[in-house]
Amino acid sequence: MPEHAPTLQLIGVTVLAVAAVVWAGVLLRLLRRAGLAAGAAGARRRTVPLPAVPRQSPVGPPRESVELTPAEQDAFAGLVRHLANG
């Protein structure tokens, strides 16, 4: 035991080390259970999504586009040149 380290500090380091080992073990177990542990080729074994992650649905309005008139195109090009020059 190092003489310059207080007892509580040594206990804290030990508790953190044990917690890190337990966390790593639980993480590996969860990855194996979900089928995400790396195989020989390093690829996923299963192609089904994880049960805890909900399926994403597209949200928001559909994309819109508007045709610009030649005058608007020129004004936009001028604005871009102005902003590019600083």
ABEGO torsion letter per residue (X at the ends): XBAABBAAAAAAAAAAAAAAAAAAAAAAAAAAAAGABBBAAGBBABABBBAABBBBBBBEBBBBBBBBBAAAAAAAAAAAAAAAAX
